[in-house]
Amino acid sequence: MKQSLPPTTDGHEAGTSDDVKLLQSMGYAQELHRRMSGFSNFAISFSIICILAGGITSLQLGLSAVGGAAAGVVWPAGVVFCFMVALCMAQIASAFPTAGGLYHWSSILGGRGWGWAAAWFNLGGLIFVTAAVNVGTYQLFVNFIGPLLGVNTANLTLAHQVIGVTLITGTQALLNHFGIRVTTLLTDFSGYLILLVASVLTLAMLFAASAHEITRLFTFTNFSGESGGGVWPQRSNLFTMSLLGLMWPVYTITGYDASAHTSEETVQAARNVPRGILRSVYLSGLFGWVMVCSFVLAMPDLSEAVRHGENVFAWLMARVLPGKLGTLLWIGIVVANYLCGLACITSTSRMTFAFARDGGLPFSGELRKISQKWRTPVIAIWTVACLLIVTMLYAPAYSTLTTAGVIFLYISYVMPAAAGIFACGRTWTKMGPFRMPDVMFQTLSAVSVLGVLGLIWIGVQPPNGKALGVTLTATILLIAGWWLGVRRVFSGPPVMSVASH
């Protein structure tokens, strides 16, 4: 058994608890504080999804594709796809509630190599998405809070962005350093904040709208090229533009694997983790749908709005909510985005810790260490923070970070489900409390895999060609690395047989 710290014996982590026993049956000791409630497990994923982040900062990806139908039709279609993926993830998480999450599941169901590749895709996706969140937080702050503090945004350069993102990331890492209790309090608050700000923003938009043209939400209009602010290159095929618009909801509804990554810090993980995954997806999808529909309905002129491209939401706020309420909402949006990044670092550091615990990363011996005082993986936390800053330097463009993050994450999301198609009912027979019928799980898994293949195609379309290079390079390096040496030294999780679980 891999163990660097003895199990603690406070009220939350009794050595005889079902959680600890289940974790030990998979070859791991209870090293992290198990303090998270079911709500806190939900809140961390809900905070990372954060409809006030992707739903706002990526608004142009939908509207500049097909106009109002991006909110009324494309958004719910994307959420349905995300929920199918989440259902498959929830069933596997219920059976194997570990911090390794996707990596551990893929290894058990599909073998060491499959798990090793899933770990790298998941880790890469988490880093790209977190970097995108923090770049977005910086841009929101300087553009909409900065002027209130006397900042002249016209004088800001890329160097200022680097400094700003570094400060944001550093403070988030510091808060993570000081234990899961601090992070949990902030992510719990974030969950309430998102619901409050999204609700007030939605009602304010609907109240301020001069008319409620419901037909806007179901009208597909090709806004590619200059008519859509140059967000998407000119295309004539409306179906293709609809597919490109899916990047908006699918990017927004990411990060729900955080519930799995904090399994070893969650009480009654086999039950609460799948609940956290599913609730975070359907509540974000539902609240987000109503919110983004209110944006479309509140626009004085949809064609004029779409021509503003990446600045469409800023234009909308300036036209519809220019006063004190708008300022308060901007502050709430920026704070929610900051806390989203905080939760992202929590999730990414736990994934890093779990992968290092099995020797899957360079310097694994250091990355797997737990602070004796704070019982957090402090070296993993600060390593993740540094990687976020390096990633931001490589790809300062928000769209490239978001696209690469979505592709990597969703590849990792369906890898355990793909292996589960063949393992379910054969080598995998011991399930957790959350279980679908085998045929239903296998069908949803197959549809999810096909959907992600389509998502990859969508994600690498211009102007995000750099994401294709990143994805191909990563895939080639993983294949080469595995066959040229990793397979001889990487043993994977301590328990590789489903039958022994």
Disulfide bonds with the S-S distance in Angstrom:
none
